[in-house]
């Protein structure tokens, strides 16, 4: 099966595997990445509506050229820590909650450390049962990502990755951005992959059979003058979503009223055929 990665604009990337810093994080030097998306994807608590990190949701009409909105983009201190390790370095390490004690010894983490708690939460995410009509799983290498994607796109399909560009250290994490350009990259079969906290790169990937989604490249200019080229994923059918989903609460919408879209941070990715 072909494992080539195609290039279409600077966001649809050729992906090279480079050994990452296994004990690196963009938020803290703690040995475990801390970028879990699950709070927003599963619905935040009411107080979290005030969380700046929730300022990522919008609709397609919001990315019209000239529109301005507040958006949160996290800063990544060490981008190599989010690159996949070669398969031969990870395939022998099981992703298993039952084996967590052995894994903690392997990585030299104390069972009562916050690294251990983060690993436990990631393993639970990787093992949770998928909702009806959805397929999900965790990948730990470029090869396993391609295999997962080709199970959805088809065995002979090529696979591309869409990612947002990184912000500079001087860029405010939350600021107003004005839309400079908006281009639809792909419609139909799309896979969202989110980096989860773990000692090396682990991505939780998921897709829905029969769903129609869209991904856009949105060029944004911040109030401070910096530019971000962002991946913007839209879920076109929200009729079956929970009314408590934070996207509805932030945008004042109800299930089925509209698509719900969100900007991707640079450490997450959209996989497209």
Backbone as JSON, one array per atom type, in Angstrom:
{
  "sequence": "XXXXXXXXXXXXXXXXXXXXXXXXXXXXXXXXXXXXXXXXXXXXXXXXXXXXXXXXXXXXXXXXXXXXXXXXXXXXXXXXXXXXXXXXXXXXXXXXXXXXXXXXXXXXXXXXXXXXXXXXXXXXXXXXXXXXXXXXXXXXXXXXXXXXXXXXXXXXXXXXXXXXXXXXXXXXXXXXXXXXXXXXXXXXXXXXXXXXXXXXXXXXXXXXXXXXXXXXXXXXXXXXXXXXXXXXXXXXXXXXXXXXXXXXXXXXXXXXXXXXXXXXXXXXXXXXX",
  "N": [[0.84, -1.19, 0.0], [0.48, 2.22, -0.8], [2.32, 4.76, 0.87], [2.73, 7.43, 0.57], [2.92, 10.94, 1.16], [1.0, 13.62, 0.18], [1.28, 16.95, -1.17], [-0.39, 19.95, -0.81], [-0.68, 23.15, -0.9], [0.81, 25.09, 1.77], [-0.16, 24.07, 4.1], [-1.01, 21.48, 3.78], [0.83, 18.95, 4.37], [4.05, 17.47, 3.55], [5.15, 14.89, 5.52], [7.73, 14.24, 7.66], [9.48, 11.8, 9.56], [10.95, 12.43, 12.54], [13.15, 11.92, 15.27], [11.65, 12.77, 18.24], [11.8, 14.82, 21.25], [11.49, 12.89, 23.88], [10.79, 13.5, 26.45], [9.55, 16.02, 26.45], [7.62, 19.07, 26.57], [5.19, 21.52, 25.57], [4.21, 23.14, 27.46], [5.15, 22.56, 30.0], [8.07, 21.3, 31.58], [7.79, 18.37, 32.07], [7.87, 15.79, 31.2], [5.63, 14.72, 30.04], [3.36, 15.35, 27.48], [0.83, 17.89, 27.43], [-1.91, 18.31, 26.23], [-4.6, 17.7, 26.0], [-7.65, 17.32, 24.25], [-10.08, 16.59, 25.13], [-11.8, 17.82, 26.95], [-13.16, 19.9, 25.58], [-14.23, 18.53, 23.41], [-16.02, 16.82, 24.53], [-17.7, 18.41, 25.91], [-17.64, 21.15, 28.02], [-17.58, 22.21, 31.47], [-19.88, 24.61, 32.91], [-18.49, 26.83, 33.99], [-16.25, 26.82, 32.41], [-16.82, 28.19, 30.15], [-15.73, 30.63, 30.35], [-13.12, 30.15, 30.01], [-10.18, 30.97, 28.36], [-9.08, 29.2, 26.5], [-11.25, 28.04, 25.26], [-11.99, 29.61, 23.21], [-12.23, 28.9, 20.35], [-14.18, 28.11, 18.68], [-16.45, 28.49, 15.92], [-18.47, 29.45, 13.06], [-19.0, 28.78, 9.53], [-19.71, 31.19, 8.3], [-18.37, 32.97, 9.85], [-15.76, 33.07, 8.97], [-15.53, 34.67, 6.8], [-13.84, 36.92, 4.61], [-12.39, 39.7, 6.16], [-13.84, 39.55, 8.5], [-13.71, 39.71, 12.07], [-12.6, 38.18, 15.07], [-12.19, 36.92, 18.44], [-9.6, 34.6, 19.07], [-8.04, 31.7, 20.37], [-4.79, 30.56, 20.38], [-2.47, 28.2, 21.29], [0.91, 28.46, 22.53], [3.75, 26.72, 21.35], [6.5, 25.37, 22.73], [8.46, 23.48, 22.06], [8.42, 22.13, 19.12], [9.32, 19.69, 18.1], [8.64, 17.76, 19.9], [6.13, 16.92, 19.29], [6.25, 15.46, 17.06], [6.03, 12.35, 15.32], [7.64, 9.44, 16.57], [9.89, 7.03, 15.05], [8.39, 3.96, 13.92], [9.64, 1.62, 14.82], [10.58, 2.35, 17.27], [8.43, 2.58, 18.94], [6.51, 0.56, 18.61], [6.71, -1.67, 20.24], [5.9, -0.85, 22.69], [3.23, -1.11, 24.73], [-0.09, 0.29, 24.55], [-1.87, 0.3, 27.08], [-4.13, 0.19, 29.72], [-4.15, -1.76, 31.66], [-1.53, -2.41, 31.88], [-0.36, -0.23, 33.01], [1.16, 0.12, 35.5], [3.6, -1.19, 34.84], [4.35, 0.37, 32.65], [4.78, 2.85, 33.86], [7.01, 2.26, 35.41], [8.77, 1.72, 33.33], [9.05, 4.25, 32.15], [10.03, 5.6, 34.29], [8.38, 7.03, 36.11], [6.72, 8.16, 39.01], [4.01, 6.46, 40.65], [2.15, 8.2, 41.84], [2.47, 10.6, 40.6], [1.88, 13.59, 38.59], [2.42, 13.09, 35.97], [1.9, 10.37, 35.77], [-0.87, 10.38, 36.19], [-1.7, 11.79, 33.92], [-0.89, 10.02, 31.88], [-2.55, 7.85, 32.51], [-5.09, 8.95, 31.99], [-4.89, 9.4, 29.23], [-4.62, 6.77, 28.27], [-7.13, 5.77, 28.96], [-8.73, 7.28, 27.24], [-7.82, 6.3, 24.79], [-8.79, 3.73, 24.94], [-11.53, 3.87, 25.2], [-14.96, 3.18, 24.38], [-16.18, 3.6, 21.12], [-18.6, 6.02, 19.99], [-21.79, 5.23, 18.48], [-21.59, 4.62, 15.04], [-19.16, 5.84, 14.76], [-15.61, 5.71, 14.4], [-12.68, 5.2, 16.19], [-9.38, 5.64, 17.5], [-5.99, 5.27, 18.76], [-2.89, 6.45, 17.58], [0.62, 5.96, 17.14], [2.73, 6.35, 15.5], [3.96, 7.38, 12.25], [3.48, 5.4, 10.38], [1.4, 3.89, 11.58], [-0.58, 5.82, 11.62], [-1.07, 6.21, 8.88], [-2.0, 3.65, 8.2], [-4.35, 3.57, 9.76], [-5.78, 5.7, 8.56], [-6.04, 4.8, 5.9], [-7.75, 2.71, 6.27], [-10.13, 3.99, 6.35], [-10.21, 5.78, 4.17], [-9.56, 4.13, 2.04], [-7.6, 1.41, 0.76], [-5.63, 2.04, -1.14], [-5.31, 4.72, -1.1], [-3.75, 7.94, -1.04], [-2.39, 9.96, 1.59], [-2.86, 12.96, 3.31], [-1.83, 15.64, 5.51], [-3.22, 18.23, 7.38], [-2.33, 21.1, 9.04], [-2.22, 23.72, 11.5], [-0.22, 26.72, 11.41], [2.52, 27.59, 13.6], [2.42, 29.85, 16.39], [4.4, 32.72, 17.34], [6.61, 33.26, 20.16], [6.12, 35.74, 21.17], [3.54, 36.32, 20.51], [0.27, 37.07, 21.63], [-1.65, 34.69, 23.46], [-4.41, 34.71, 23.36], [-6.19, 36.74, 21.28], [-7.69, 39.26, 19.17], [-8.39, 38.33, 15.85], [-8.26, 39.02, 12.38], [-9.84, 37.91, 9.44], [-8.0, 37.17, 6.63], [-7.83, 35.57, 4.38], [-9.67, 32.79, 3.11], [-9.84, 29.46, 2.36], [-11.33, 26.6, 1.05], [-10.23, 23.37, 1.6], [-10.81, 20.61, 1.6], [-13.61, 18.39, 1.37], [-15.85, 16.08, 2.84], [-14.7, 12.91, 3.51], [-12.91, 13.03, 6.38], [-10.42, 12.99, 8.91], [-10.01, 13.67, 12.27], [-7.32, 14.34, 14.39], [-5.94, 14.35, 17.58], [-3.45, 15.5, 19.75], [-2.4, 13.78, 22.59], [-1.67, 13.75, 26.14], [1.37, 12.25, 26.87], [4.45, 10.36, 27.23], [5.67, 10.25, 24.73], [4.85, 11.04, 21.28], [1.45, 10.66, 20.96], [-1.53, 10.24, 19.28], [-4.97, 10.78, 19.35], [-7.31, 9.69, 17.16], [-10.22, 10.14, 15.14], [-13.25, 9.43, 13.32], [-16.39, 9.77, 11.58], [-18.61, 7.53, 10.1], [-20.23, 8.18, 7.06], [-20.55, 10.87, 7.58], [-20.47, 14.37, 6.76], [-17.95, 16.56, 6.44], [-15.98, 19.56, 6.5], [-12.87, 21.11, 5.69], [-10.92, 23.97, 6.08], [-8.39, 26.28, 5.0], [-7.44, 28.99, 6.77], [-6.32, 32.17, 6.68], [-5.09, 34.4, 8.99], [-4.85, 37.59, 10.57], [-3.43, 38.93, 13.38], [-4.24, 41.28, 16.04], [-1.83, 42.25, 16.91], [-0.32, 42.23, 14.67], [0.87, 39.88, 13.85], [0.73, 36.9, 11.79], [-1.32, 34.04, 11.33], [-1.73, 30.89, 9.9], [-4.35, 28.92, 9.73], [-5.77, 25.71, 10.39], [-9.12, 24.82, 9.91], [-11.78, 23.17, 10.95], [-14.95, 21.9, 10.05], [-17.94, 20.58, 11.27], [-20.6, 19.44, 9.68], [-23.17, 18.42, 10.15], [-24.91, 18.68, 12.96], [-27.04, 17.69, 14.29], [-27.4, 15.5, 15.96], [-25.88, 16.01, 18.15], [-25.08, 16.68, 21.6], [-26.98, 19.06, 23.4], [-25.62, 20.41, 25.31], [-23.06, 20.76, 24.46], [-20.06, 22.6, 24.3], [-19.59, 24.22, 22.08], [-22.13, 24.92, 21.08], [-23.08, 26.38, 23.27], [-21.28, 28.5, 23.46], [-21.66, 29.8, 21.02], [-24.33, 30.33, 20.95], [-26.18, 28.54, 19.81], [-28.26, 25.73, 18.75], [-28.56, 22.12, 18.63], [-28.37, 21.02, 15.27], [-28.98, 23.53, 14.27], [-26.91, 24.75, 12.89], [-23.72, 24.3, 11.27], [-20.89, 23.34, 13.26], [-17.77, 24.62, 13.83], [-14.2, 24.55, 14.36], [-11.06, 26.02, 15.21], [-7.86, 24.59, 14.77], [-5.2, 23.84, 16.99], [-1.6, 24.02, 16.56], [-0.47, 21.61, 17.27], [-2.33, 19.63, 16.86], [-4.08, 17.81, 14.21], [-5.62, 17.52, 10.95], [-6.52, 14.84, 8.97], [-6.52, 14.05, 5.61], [-7.74, 12.66, 2.47]],
  "CA": [[0.0, 0.0, 0.0], [1.27, 3.43, -0.87], [2.35, 5.55, 2.08], [3.23, 8.74, 0.24], [2.13, 12.06, 1.63], [0.92, 14.59, -0.89], [1.39, 18.33, -0.73], [-1.33, 20.86, -1.44], [-0.49, 24.36, -0.12], [1.77, 24.9, 2.85], [-0.79, 23.39, 5.23], [-1.12, 20.04, 3.5], [2.26, 18.81, 4.51], [4.85, 16.27, 3.57], [5.48, 14.65, 6.92], [8.92, 13.43, 7.88], [9.6, 11.3, 10.92], [12.21, 12.8, 13.19], [13.06, 11.58, 16.69], [11.26, 13.88, 19.09], [12.27, 14.77, 22.62], [10.47, 12.07, 24.53], [10.39, 14.12, 27.71], [9.35, 17.45, 26.21], [6.26, 19.58, 26.59], [5.13, 22.93, 25.21], [3.71, 23.9, 28.59], [5.94, 22.32, 31.2], [9.1, 20.28, 31.38], [7.37, 17.34, 33.01], [7.98, 14.46, 30.62], [4.37, 14.31, 29.43], [2.64, 16.41, 26.78], [-0.41, 18.21, 28.14], [-2.7, 19.01, 25.22], [-5.81, 16.93, 25.76], [-8.79, 18.02, 23.64], [-11.32, 15.91, 25.48], [-12.73, 18.7, 27.64], [-14.02, 20.61, 24.64], [-14.94, 17.64, 22.51], [-17.08, 16.12, 25.25], [-18.53, 19.4, 26.59], [-17.02, 21.67, 29.22], [-18.47, 22.69, 32.53], [-20.37, 25.96, 32.66], [-17.46, 27.8, 34.29], [-15.23, 26.81, 31.38], [-17.16, 29.14, 29.09], [-14.85, 31.77, 30.54], [-11.76, 29.69, 29.75], [-9.71, 31.5, 27.07], [-8.82, 28.1, 25.58], [-12.47, 27.66, 24.56], [-12.24, 30.55, 22.12], [-11.78, 28.31, 19.08], [-15.36, 27.69, 17.93], [-17.05, 29.47, 15.02], [-19.21, 28.87, 11.95], [-18.39, 29.14, 8.25], [-19.92, 32.62, 8.01], [-17.43, 33.76, 10.65], [-14.44, 33.14, 8.34], [-15.57, 35.54, 5.61], [-12.74, 37.88, 4.61], [-12.7, 40.95, 6.85], [-14.44, 39.28, 9.8], [-12.8, 39.73, 13.21], [-13.09, 37.43, 16.23], [-11.12, 36.49, 19.36], [-9.23, 33.19, 18.91], [-6.95, 31.24, 21.23], [-3.8, 29.63, 19.81], [-1.43, 27.96, 22.29], [2.3, 28.52, 22.11], [4.46, 25.45, 21.43], [7.89, 25.66, 23.01], [9.33, 22.52, 21.38], [7.57, 21.42, 18.16], [9.78, 18.33, 17.81], [8.04, 16.82, 20.84], [4.86, 16.46, 18.75], [6.51, 14.65, 15.87], [6.03, 10.92, 15.56], [8.86, 8.66, 16.58], [9.82, 5.9, 14.12], [7.57, 2.86, 14.42], [10.44, 0.62, 15.52], [10.85, 2.8, 18.63], [7.21, 2.63, 19.74], [5.55, -0.53, 18.39], [6.82, -2.66, 21.3], [5.4, -0.27, 23.94], [1.77, -1.26, 24.64], [-1.0, 1.31, 25.07], [-2.78, -0.56, 27.84], [-4.35, 0.59, 31.11], [-3.81, -2.88, 32.53], [-0.07, -2.45, 32.02], [0.12, 1.08, 33.44], [2.27, 0.03, 36.46], [4.85, -1.51, 34.12], [4.7, 1.52, 31.83], [5.33, 3.88, 34.74], [8.38, 1.86, 35.72], [9.55, 1.85, 32.1], [9.35, 5.67, 31.94], [10.57, 6.12, 35.56], [7.43, 7.96, 36.72], [6.1, 7.72, 40.25], [2.58, 6.2, 40.46], [1.31, 9.3, 42.31], [2.87, 11.83, 39.93], [0.9, 14.09, 37.62], [2.7, 12.4, 34.72], [1.17, 9.1, 35.82], [-2.29, 10.68, 36.0], [-1.89, 12.15, 32.51], [-0.81, 8.79, 31.11], [-3.76, 7.07, 32.78], [-6.21, 9.57, 31.28], [-4.71, 9.15, 27.8], [-4.92, 5.36, 28.01], [-8.59, 5.62, 29.01], [-9.25, 7.84, 25.99], [-7.49, 5.37, 23.7], [-9.52, 2.47, 25.1], [-12.97, 4.05, 25.38], [-15.8, 2.66, 23.3], [-16.58, 4.63, 20.17], [-20.04, 6.21, 19.8], [-22.36, 4.55, 17.32], [-21.3, 5.24, 13.76], [-17.85, 6.49, 14.78], [-14.43, 4.87, 14.58], [-11.65, 5.97, 16.84], [-8.23, 4.88, 17.95], [-4.79, 6.06, 19.0], [-1.76, 6.1, 16.73], [1.88, 6.34, 17.77], [3.76, 6.48, 14.48], [3.46, 7.76, 10.94], [2.96, 4.2, 9.72], [0.1, 3.52, 12.14], [-1.53, 6.83, 11.18], [-1.43, 5.9, 7.49], [-2.84, 2.44, 8.22], [-5.66, 3.97, 10.28], [-6.45, 6.53, 7.56], [-6.4, 4.01, 4.73], [-8.92, 1.92, 6.63], [-11.3, 4.85, 6.12], [-10.15, 6.35, 2.83], [-9.34, 3.09, 1.04], [-6.24, 0.87, 0.91], [-4.68, 2.6, -2.09], [-5.37, 6.17, -1.06], [-2.68, 8.73, -0.45], [-2.84, 10.59, 2.81], [-2.27, 14.27, 3.59], [-2.05, 16.19, 6.84], [-3.46, 19.66, 7.44], [-2.02, 21.61, 10.38], [-2.06, 25.16, 11.64], [1.14, 27.18, 11.66], [2.77, 27.89, 15.01], [2.56, 31.25, 16.74], [5.67, 33.05, 17.95], [6.55, 33.39, 21.61], [5.64, 37.09, 21.51], [2.13, 36.46, 20.13], [-0.69, 36.8, 22.7], [-2.36, 33.43, 23.26], [-5.78, 35.08, 22.98], [-6.31, 38.09, 20.76], [-8.57, 39.38, 18.01], [-7.8, 38.05, 14.54], [-9.07, 39.38, 11.21], [-9.69, 36.94, 8.36], [-7.38, 37.72, 5.42], [-8.15, 34.68, 3.27], [-10.3, 31.53, 3.53], [-9.86, 28.53, 1.22], [-11.75, 25.23, 1.37], [-9.23, 22.4, 1.15], [-11.38, 19.28, 1.37], [-14.95, 18.1, 1.87], [-16.21, 14.65, 2.83], [-14.02, 12.05, 4.49], [-11.84, 13.7, 7.1], [-10.1, 12.4, 10.2], [-9.42, 14.6, 13.21], [-6.36, 13.7, 15.29], [-5.61, 15.25, 18.67], [-2.33, 15.06, 20.54], [-2.76, 13.48, 23.97], [-0.5, 13.76, 27.03], [2.08, 10.97, 26.97], [5.89, 10.64, 27.14], [6.02, 10.44, 23.32], [3.68, 11.49, 20.53], [0.28, 9.79, 20.82], [-2.65, 11.0, 18.73], [-6.3, 10.18, 19.33], [-7.91, 10.0, 15.87], [-11.61, 9.67, 15.06], [-14.06, 9.85, 12.18], [-17.76, 9.25, 11.55], [-19.07, 6.99, 8.81], [-21.37, 8.87, 6.46], [-20.64, 12.28, 7.95], [-19.92, 15.32, 5.81], [-17.2, 17.6, 7.12], [-15.18, 20.41, 5.62], [-11.7, 21.72, 6.31], [-10.5, 25.19, 5.41], [-7.2, 27.01, 5.4], [-7.85, 30.36, 7.06], [-5.21, 33.07, 6.98], [-5.55, 35.36, 9.99], [-3.9, 38.61, 11.02], [-3.74, 39.32, 14.74], [-4.17, 42.7, 16.38], [-0.43, 42.63, 17.09], [0.32, 42.2, 13.37], [1.33, 38.54, 13.49], [-0.18, 36.13, 10.94], [-1.46, 32.6, 11.58], [-2.45, 30.14, 8.88], [-5.01, 27.97, 10.62], [-6.69, 24.67, 9.95], [-10.45, 25.13, 10.43], [-12.59, 21.99, 10.65], [-16.38, 22.12, 10.23], [-18.85, 19.44, 11.35], [-21.74, 20.04, 8.99], [-24.43, 17.92, 10.71], [-24.83, 18.67, 14.42], [-28.39, 17.4, 14.79], [-27.37, 14.46, 17.0], [-24.97, 16.41, 19.22], [-25.67, 17.1, 22.87], [-27.23, 20.5, 23.49], [-24.69, 20.99, 26.28], [-21.73, 20.91, 23.86], [-19.6, 23.96, 24.53], [-19.71, 25.0, 20.85], [-23.47, 25.51, 21.04], [-23.23, 27.37, 24.34], [-20.49, 29.68, 23.14], [-22.16, 30.47, 19.82], [-25.76, 30.58, 21.07], [-26.87, 27.69, 18.84], [-28.84, 24.47, 19.2], [-28.26, 21.02, 17.69], [-29.03, 21.09, 13.98], [-29.14, 24.9, 13.79], [-25.81, 25.19, 12.06], [-22.47, 23.57, 11.46], [-19.99, 23.81, 14.31], [-16.38, 24.54, 13.36], [-13.21, 24.97, 15.34], [-9.68, 26.18, 14.79], [-6.96, 23.58, 15.32], [-3.86, 24.26, 17.39], [-0.57, 23.47, 15.68], [-0.08, 20.24, 17.66], [-3.34, 18.7, 16.37], [-4.05, 17.74, 12.75], [-6.71, 16.93, 10.18], [-5.99, 13.92, 7.97], [-7.39, 14.1, 4.43], [-7.25, 11.85, 1.34]],
  "C": [[0.88, 1.24, 0.0], [1.19, 4.23, 0.4], [2.91, 6.94, 1.81], [2.32, 9.79, 0.84], [2.17, 13.14, 0.57], [0.97, 16.0, -0.33], [0.41, 19.19, -1.51], [-1.41, 22.1, -0.57], [0.4, 24.04, 1.07], [1.16, 24.2, 4.04], [-0.93, 21.9, 5.01], [0.3, 19.53, 3.32], [2.8, 17.46, 4.08], [5.27, 16.07, 5.01], [6.69, 13.76, 7.01], [8.96, 12.98, 9.32], [10.97, 11.7, 11.45], [12.09, 12.46, 14.66], [12.75, 12.81, 17.51], [11.91, 13.77, 20.45], [11.21, 14.09, 23.44], [9.99, 12.72, 25.8], [10.16, 15.61, 27.56], [7.89, 17.81, 26.27], [6.28, 21.04, 26.2], [4.65, 23.77, 26.38], [4.53, 23.71, 29.85], [6.92, 21.21, 30.93], [8.85, 19.13, 32.33], [7.42, 15.94, 32.44], [6.73, 13.98, 29.96], [3.76, 15.5, 28.74], [1.33, 16.65, 27.5], [-1.34, 18.98, 27.23], [-4.06, 18.37, 24.99], [-6.96, 17.8, 25.27], [-10.1, 17.59, 24.24], [-12.3, 16.81, 26.22], [-13.69, 19.38, 26.69], [-14.81, 19.66, 23.78], [-16.11, 16.95, 23.2], [-17.98, 17.08, 26.02], [-17.89, 19.84, 27.88], [-18.06, 21.98, 30.27], [-18.84, 24.14, 32.24], [-19.29, 27.01, 32.9], [-16.42, 27.89, 33.19], [-15.6, 27.66, 30.18], [-16.28, 30.38, 29.17], [-13.39, 31.42, 30.29], [-11.3, 30.23, 28.4], [-9.48, 30.41, 26.04], [-10.04, 27.63, 24.82], [-12.77, 28.56, 23.37], [-11.67, 30.02, 20.8], [-12.96, 27.95, 18.18], [-15.94, 28.83, 17.1], [-17.89, 28.72, 14.0], [-18.57, 29.35, 10.65], [-18.57, 30.63, 7.93], [-18.94, 33.5, 8.77], [-16.05, 33.88, 10.01], [-14.49, 33.87, 7.0], [-14.45, 36.58, 5.73], [-13.19, 39.19, 5.23], [-13.34, 40.76, 8.21], [-13.36, 39.26, 10.88], [-13.42, 38.99, 14.38], [-11.92, 37.11, 17.15], [-10.87, 34.99, 19.19], [-8.03, 32.89, 19.81], [-6.08, 30.26, 20.46], [-2.69, 29.43, 20.84], [-0.03, 28.06, 21.69], [2.96, 27.16, 22.31], [5.95, 25.75, 21.58], [8.83, 24.76, 22.21], [8.51, 21.71, 20.39], [8.03, 20.0, 17.87], [9.13, 17.31, 18.73], [6.7, 16.29, 20.35], [5.02, 15.72, 17.43], [6.52, 13.18, 16.25], [7.45, 10.38, 15.67], [8.76, 7.55, 15.53], [9.09, 4.71, 14.75], [8.39, 1.86, 15.22], [10.79, 1.04, 16.94], [9.61, 2.77, 19.52], [6.34, 1.38, 19.65], [5.59, -1.57, 19.51], [6.3, -2.14, 22.63], [3.87, -0.31, 23.9], [1.04, -0.02, 25.17], [-2.09, 0.57, 25.83], [-2.89, -0.08, 29.28], [-3.95, -0.51, 32.08], [-2.31, -2.92, 32.81], [0.5, -1.12, 32.5], [1.24, 0.99, 34.49], [3.61, -0.26, 35.8], [5.3, -0.33, 33.27], [5.31, 2.64, 32.67], [6.76, 3.53, 35.15], [9.28, 2.04, 34.51], [9.98, 3.3, 31.88], [9.88, 6.36, 33.21], [9.7, 7.22, 36.14], [6.86, 7.35, 37.99], [4.6, 7.5, 40.03], [1.68, 7.35, 40.9], [1.69, 10.64, 41.69], [1.8, 12.31, 38.96], [1.17, 13.52, 36.23], [1.94, 11.08, 34.64], [-0.32, 9.32, 35.58], [-2.58, 11.02, 34.54], [-1.84, 10.92, 31.63], [-2.07, 7.95, 31.29], [-4.95, 7.62, 32.01], [-6.1, 9.31, 29.77], [-5.05, 7.71, 27.46], [-6.43, 5.11, 28.05], [-9.24, 6.16, 27.74], [-9.01, 6.87, 24.84], [-8.33, 4.1, 23.75], [-11.03, 2.65, 25.17], [-13.73, 3.58, 24.14], [-16.26, 3.8, 22.4], [-18.09, 4.79, 20.13], [-20.51, 5.5, 18.54], [-22.07, 5.33, 16.04], [-19.94, 5.92, 13.68], [-16.76, 5.45, 14.98], [-13.34, 5.73, 15.2], [-10.51, 5.05, 17.28], [-7.05, 5.8, 18.15], [-3.66, 5.53, 18.13], [-0.49, 6.67, 17.34], [3.02, 6.49, 16.77], [3.12, 6.91, 13.18], [2.83, 6.57, 10.24], [1.58, 3.82, 10.26], [-0.97, 4.55, 11.79], [-2.0, 6.54, 9.76], [-2.33, 4.67, 7.44], [-4.25, 2.77, 8.7], [-6.44, 4.75, 9.22], [-6.89, 5.71, 6.36], [-7.54, 3.04, 5.01], [-10.22, 2.67, 6.4], [-11.35, 5.34, 4.68], [-10.08, 5.3, 1.73], [-7.88, 2.68, 1.05], [-5.21, 1.47, -0.02], [-4.62, 4.12, -2.06], [-4.08, 6.77, -0.53], [-3.25, 9.53, 0.7], [-2.12, 11.92, 3.0], [-2.63, 14.74, 4.97], [-2.2, 17.7, 6.75], [-3.22, 20.12, 8.87], [-1.98, 23.13, 10.35], [-0.59, 25.5, 11.81], [1.28, 27.55, 13.13], [2.86, 29.39, 15.23], [3.94, 31.48, 17.35], [5.49, 33.26, 19.45], [5.98, 34.73, 22.03], [4.16, 37.29, 21.19], [1.23, 36.2, 21.33], [-1.44, 35.49, 22.43], [-3.8, 33.67, 22.83], [-5.77, 36.52, 22.52], [-7.31, 38.09, 19.61], [-7.78, 39.12, 16.74], [-8.79, 38.48, 13.47], [-8.78, 38.39, 10.1], [-9.15, 37.64, 7.13], [-7.75, 36.9, 4.2], [-8.75, 33.41, 3.84], [-10.45, 30.64, 2.3], [-10.31, 27.16, 1.7], [-10.76, 24.25, 0.76], [-9.87, 21.07, 0.79], [-12.76, 19.19, 1.99], [-15.19, 16.6, 1.82], [-15.5, 13.89, 3.91], [-12.82, 12.77, 5.09], [-11.64, 13.01, 8.44], [-9.47, 13.48, 11.07], [-8.52, 13.83, 14.17], [-5.87, 14.73, 16.31], [-4.46, 14.68, 19.49], [-2.76, 14.9, 22.0], [-1.52, 13.43, 24.85], [0.09, 12.38, 27.22], [3.57, 11.27, 26.82], [6.41, 10.76, 25.7], [4.74, 10.73, 22.57], [2.62, 10.4, 20.39], [-0.88, 10.66, 20.35], [-3.92, 10.16, 18.79], [-6.99, 10.64, 18.04], [-9.33, 9.43, 15.8], [-12.28, 10.2, 13.8], [-15.42, 9.2, 12.28], [-18.08, 8.75, 10.16], [-20.26, 7.81, 8.33], [-21.48, 10.34, 6.8], [-20.01, 13.15, 6.85], [-19.25, 16.43, 6.61], [-16.43, 18.41, 6.09], [-13.98, 20.93, 6.4], [-11.24, 22.88, 5.43], [-9.1, 25.59, 5.87], [-7.62, 28.46, 5.57], [-6.62, 31.17, 7.45], [-5.73, 34.21, 7.85], [-4.45, 36.36, 10.31], [-4.33, 39.09, 12.4], [-3.66, 40.81, 14.96], [-2.73, 43.18, 16.54], [0.36, 42.59, 15.78], [0.8, 40.83, 12.93], [0.27, 37.82, 12.66], [-0.14, 34.67, 11.32], [-2.23, 32.0, 10.42], [-3.05, 28.92, 9.56], [-5.82, 26.93, 9.87], [-8.02, 24.87, 10.67], [-11.38, 24.01, 9.99], [-14.05, 22.24, 10.99], [-17.13, 20.79, 10.23], [-20.21, 19.93, 10.84], [-23.09, 19.6, 9.55], [-24.28, 17.8, 12.21], [-26.15, 18.26, 15.07], [-28.39, 16.36, 15.91], [-26.46, 14.83, 18.17], [-25.75, 16.77, 20.48], [-25.84, 18.61, 22.89], [-26.28, 21.19, 24.46], [-23.29, 21.17, 25.72], [-21.31, 22.37, 23.94], [-19.7, 24.83, 23.27], [-21.06, 25.66, 20.73], [-23.6, 26.62, 22.07], [-22.44, 28.64, 24.06], [-21.09, 30.49, 22.01], [-23.66, 30.77, 19.87], [-26.59, 29.79, 20.08], [-27.44, 26.46, 19.51], [-28.49, 23.37, 18.2], [-29.07, 21.12, 16.41], [-29.22, 22.48, 13.43], [-28.12, 25.25, 12.72], [-24.67, 24.2, 12.19], [-21.73, 24.15, 12.67], [-18.56, 23.58, 13.82], [-15.45, 24.94, 14.49], [-11.83, 25.06, 14.72], [-8.82, 25.15, 15.5], [-5.68, 24.23, 15.81], [-2.83, 23.54, 16.54], [-0.19, 22.04, 16.03], [-1.15, 19.21, 17.29], [-3.33, 18.71, 14.84], [-5.34, 17.17, 12.2], [-6.07, 16.09, 9.09], [-6.99, 13.85, 6.83], [-6.84, 13.17, 3.35], [-6.69, 12.74, 0.23]]
}
